[in-house]
Amino acid sequence: MKKAAYRYAVSTVRWDAEKRLSIEAALRQNVKVPEPIDDPDEAFIETDLLSMDDVMTEEDMRMERKRIRRNVLIAVLTAAVLGAGGITAAVAMQRRGSVQVDQTSSGAEDSRSAESQAERSAAEQTHTADRVVGEGFSLHLTDQQDEQGMRGYYPEECLTESEQGYYYLKKRDWDVGSRASERTYTMMFADKESDALVPLCNRPNCLHDGSEFCTATTLTYRLKTGPVWLDGYVYAVAKKPDDRGDVDGYGEGKIVLLRYEPDGTGITEAAEIMDSPADSASQSGRMRFGLEADEAKLIAHRGKLWYAAGVQELPSDGRALCGYRMGFYDPETGQGSTLLSADGQEYGFGGRSGFRALAGEGDYIYFSFDAKGRWDEPNKLRTGLWQLSCTDGGLTRLTETNDTPPDRFTVNGGKIFYPKQVEVRSGMDAEIYDDYMIYDTETRTETCIMRHTDDTGSFVTPTGHGLGIGGVVAAGRDAICFLMSDPNEFANGYDAVELWLYDWDGTLLKRAPLDPYLEWKTHGEELHAVWPEATEEANTLMARVHIGRSGEVFLRYALFDYACSMEDILSGKAEWKPAFRNAE
Amino acid sequence: MLNQENIALYAFRKFGDTALQAAYCATGSREDAEDIAQEVFFALHRKPVQFESDAHLKAYILRAVMNRAKNLRKSLWSRMRTDVEDIADLPAEPDNSAEILALIAALPQPYSAAVYLHDCAGYKIREIAEMLDARPNTVSAWLRRGHQRLRMELEPE
């Protein structure tokens, strides 16, 4: 089929005259409307790409690291002085510097209390103003490690594990579809002992209907991250709209760190991260597709919660602005620190600048940043993978790209596994594929372990087996697991045929057939993997092996998990079982 | 900034057919497409918003159409794949348009939406990814599979 034939066929779908007139009459309502002037087919959108001229130089990096270390030292010393006096807030740091120390709430107040309201009012007055350090600030780090293998890109792709069970988010069925409600969730708990999957709410006879009293579904908060377990509590980052009647969550509000009681008895605002302006950008269509204004990432690493959050706004002058915060919160002291921040940064049409992924290993926090358009801010964050030292605040840009940065990656032994997008061909044959890379932080080298090629039109891996990459199932401690598809099987509606396991040096360890799944093909079902899905603890393939009818893949991310240990796959004894007996 | 007294009417006159076509590709049903498309404009009429340009308005309309199509599809999966009969009611074209429309109707929604947005609406893969809340390479796969199926059906080996 030629593209022109397709376009012509689609163009024959038009309103009939009678229907058109009736709709226009309904829309008119006595308002005089000018006739359209431009040709709608010419309404294309230009995308701004980051100029390589903006890339930070080595000298910039060196000075930046030096400045950050100096400021962290100042913050720590300041905290020590203030802590001795028992003062909860005091010395101001840089107004828009690279390192700012944040005041956080004590974490003890109930979110619905009047006291909390007063705190919010006070904080509003200091929007983008000086940050202060609180009592008990400490850089004490524990041995606890980020459970990065249990986290996907979207909040609903994240699991967190406690001794009793798992916590995760489930999209709410009753309002899936509208752009805002696509991001409303039910906080769920999966009991290890009983395998029961229940909303995290212990209110008797609760309907879990979004009431402010339901800890699992409350619409008082719009969750922006999946849950993270640390020291007996569940944490998540959320937006708290000032107007609780704002069901879409587009009004002004705050980005806050929430702490859930593990049994669903309550939610506390542990810390306030930043102000969130009204999402006029989304409402007005300034951000072309009405995407959400705020996004956040949250991990637990070395005994602290590390967050990265970004907001956007559209002032009356029409400029698109966004800001971000990256920092940590210490649950032991109830204090935190903002390490990187920016406010009111202008950017172009290429989308929102911000953090795309966050992970921790050892002494470092790793993050992926996407800098769009006219992005220019004090920290000089540019597109690519970055490394932040937990101990001295040193900031290093690991990879550079003027394209899309990875929105997910896994770090293991100082090696970072991530997808690198490659765009090939154009027109009707245009496609974007991922090459899969490993960056070694020790040698500072980047190696491709799985590459797509486009010389034949059907994508072939370098090992020449004729299979295409269906996605990454997991990146665990022992292996990186790819789902491989056979284009020849696609006509049957099911093309995933094997799992390929690589070690972290890029060596193919095992090709494992997916025979246990093949029976599903007869039911017209499709296996679709979302990445990553391995738990570090058990080194087990888990979570987000999504099974659904062909075409449903982007509607459902329900917990539908099959688990199998990598060891069993490597030994040829793979036995897949539902991760939870009561899984949907 | 678009300065229109009645943005919904302006949008309908300018992008009414575009919305209908997008809705058709997303649902595979003429009836559902009309419902979705007109509801998008009615919603905009009830709650007008401002747009910077026609391009933004068009993107907003298409995004709204796709979201509503997702809603509909969630509950009416079976209908969406079997409305080929509707195609037969379309006016006869001097080519194989009816056949192509029937194939579009039979495509899974993400594939069809991606193909429409790419081949008809002219968006790039990354823009479609933003619009559909998907990763670019996922959209790429949808496009590839959508194109494969269209080719597969029309050009059998």
HADDOCK unambig.tbl for C-alpha pairs under 7 A between the chains (distance, minus, plus):
assign (segid A and resid 1 and name CA) (segid B and resid 151 and name CA) 5.80 0.50 0.50
assign (segid A and resid 1 and name CA) (segid B and resid 154 and name CA) 6.55 0.50 0.50
assign (segid A and resid 3 and name CA) (segid B and resid 119 and name CA) 6.97 0.50 0.50
assign (segid A and resid 6 and name CA) (segid B and resid 100 and name CA) 6.72 0.50 0.50
assign (segid A and resid 7 and name CA) (segid B and resid 120 and name CA) 5.78 0.50 0.50
assign (segid A and resid 9 and name CA) (segid B and resid 97 and name CA) 4.36 0.50 0.50
assign (segid A and resid 9 and name CA) (segid B and resid 100 and name CA) 6.42 0.50 0.50
assign (segid A and resid 9 and name CA) (segid B and resid 101 and name CA) 6.30 0.50 0.50
assign (segid A and resid 10 and name CA) (segid B and resid 21 and name CA) 6.23 0.50 0.50
assign (segid A and resid 10 and name CA) (segid B and resid 101 and name CA) 6.87 0.50 0.50
assign (segid A and resid 13 and name CA) (segid B and resid 21 and name CA) 5.68 0.50 0.50
assign (segid A and resid 14 and name CA) (segid B and resid 17 and name CA) 5.23 0.50 0.50
assign (segid A and resid 14 and name CA) (segid B and resid 20 and name CA) 6.68 0.50 0.50
assign (segid A and resid 15 and name CA) (segid B and resid 17 and name CA) 6.31 0.50 0.50
assign (segid A and resid 24 and name CA) (segid B and resid 9 and name CA) 6.38 0.50 0.50
assign (segid A and resid 27 and name CA) (segid B and resid 8 and name CA) 6.66 0.50 0.50
assign (segid A and resid 27 and name CA) (segid B and resid 9 and name CA) 5.51 0.50 0.50
assign (segid A and resid 27 and name CA) (segid B and resid 45 and name CA) 6.58 0.50 0.50
assign (segid A and resid 28 and name CA) (segid B and resid 9 and name CA) 6.30 0.50 0.50
assign (segid A and resid 31 and name CA) (segid B and resid 5 and name CA) 6.91 0.50 0.50
assign (segid A and resid 31 and name CA) (segid B and resid 6 and name CA) 6.37 0.50 0.50
assign (segid A and resid 33 and name CA) (segid B and resid 4 and name CA) 6.98 0.50 0.50
assign (segid A and resid 33 and name CA) (segid B and resid 5 and name CA) 6.29 0.50 0.50
assign (segid A and resid 33 and name CA) (segid B and resid 6 and name CA) 5.93 0.50 0.50
assign (segid A and resid 33 and name CA) (segid B and resid 10 and name CA) 6.58 0.50 0.50
assign (segid A and resid 36 and name CA) (segid B and resid 10 and name CA) 6.71 0.50 0.50
assign (segid A and resid 36 and name CA) (segid B and resid 14 and name CA) 6.09 0.50 0.50
assign (segid A and resid 40 and name CA) (segid B and resid 14 and name CA) 6.56 0.50 0.50
assign (segid A and resid 40 and name CA) (segid B and resid 15 and name CA) 6.99 0.50 0.50
assign (segid A and resid 43 and name CA) (segid B and resid 54 and name CA) 6.34 0.50 0.50
assign (segid A and resid 43 and name CA) (segid B and resid 55 and name CA) 4.82 0.50 0.50
assign (segid A and resid 44 and name CA) (segid B and resid 55 and name CA) 6.05 0.50 0.50
assign (segid A and resid 45 and name CA) (segid B and resid 55 and name CA) 6.22 0.50 0.50
assign (segid A and resid 176 and name CA) (segid B and resid 71 and name CA) 6.87 0.50 0.50
assign (segid A and resid 177 and name CA) (segid B and resid 67 and name CA) 5.55 0.50 0.50
assign (segid A and resid 177 and name CA) (segid B and resid 68 and name CA) 6.48 0.50 0.50
assign (segid A and resid 177 and name CA) (segid B and resid 70 and name CA) 6.18 0.50 0.50
assign (segid A and resid 177 and name CA) (segid B and resid 71 and name CA) 4.93 0.50 0.50
assign (segid A and resid 178 and name CA) (segid B and resid 67 and name CA) 6.10 0.50 0.50
assign (segid A and resid 179 and name CA) (segid B and resid 67 and name CA) 6.84 0.50 0.50
assign (segid A and resid 283 and name CA) (segid B and resid 49 and name CA) 6.53 0.50 0.50
assign (segid A and resid 284 and name CA) (segid B and resid 49 and name CA) 5.21 0.50 0.50
assign (segid A and resid 284 and name CA) (segid B and resid 50 and name CA) 4.76 0.50 0.50
assign (segid A and resid 284 and name CA) (segid B and resid 51 and name CA) 5.37 0.50 0.50
assign (segid A and resid 285 and name CA) (segid B and resid 51 and name CA) 5.58 0.50 0.50
assign (segid A and resid 285 and name CA) (segid B and resid 56 and name CA) 5.79 0.50 0.50
assign (segid A and resid 285 and name CA) (segid B and resid 57 and name CA) 6.72 0.50 0.50
assign (segid A and resid 285 and name CA) (segid B and resid 60 and name CA) 5.86 0.50 0.50
assign (segid A and resid 286 and name CA) (segid B and resid 51 and name CA) 6.38 0.50 0.50
assign (segid A and resid 286 and name CA) (segid B and resid 52 and name CA) 6.33 0.50 0.50
assign (segid A and resid 286 and name CA) (segid B and resid 56 and name CA) 6.51 0.50 0.50
assign (segid A and resid 288 and name CA) (segid B and resid 56 and name CA) 5.31 0.50 0.50
assign (segid A and resid 288 and name CA) (segid B and resid 59 and name CA) 5.76 0.50 0.50
assign (segid A and resid 288 and name CA) (segid B and resid 60 and name CA) 6.34 0.50 0.50
assign (segid A and resid 289 and name CA) (segid B and resid 59 and name CA) 5.87 0.50 0.50
assign (segid A and resid 289 and name CA) (segid B and resid 60 and name CA) 5.57 0.50 0.50
assign (segid A and resid 289 and name CA) (segid B and resid 63 and name CA) 5.85 0.50 0.50
assign (segid A and resid 289 and name CA) (segid B and resid 130 and name CA) 6.78 0.50 0.50
assign (segid A and resid 289 and name CA) (segid B and resid 131 and name CA) 5.23 0.50 0.50
assign (segid A and resid 290 and name CA) (segid B and resid 60 and name CA) 6.75 0.50 0.50
assign (segid A and resid 428 and name CA) (segid B and resid 119 and name CA) 6.69 0.50 0.50
assign (segid A and resid 431 and name CA) (segid B and resid 140 and name CA) 4.95 0.50 0.50
assign (segid A and resid 432 and name CA) (segid B and resid 136 and name CA) 6.45 0.50 0.50
assign (segid A and resid 432 and name CA) (segid B and resid 137 and name CA) 5.00 0.50 0.50
assign (segid A and resid 432 and name CA) (segid B and resid 140 and name CA) 5.35 0.50 0.50
assign (segid A and resid 433 and name CA) (segid B and resid 137 and name CA) 5.27 0.50 0.50
assign (segid A and resid 434 and name CA) (segid B and resid 137 and name CA) 6.85 0.50 0.50
assign (segid A and resid 550 and name CA) (segid B and resid 108 and name CA) 6.80 0.50 0.50
assign (segid A and resid 551 and name CA) (segid B and resid 108 and name CA) 4.77 0.50 0.50
assign (segid A and resid 551 and name CA) (segid B and resid 109 and name CA) 5.94 0.50 0.50
assign (segid A and resid 551 and name CA) (segid B and resid 110 and name CA) 5.88 0.50 0.50
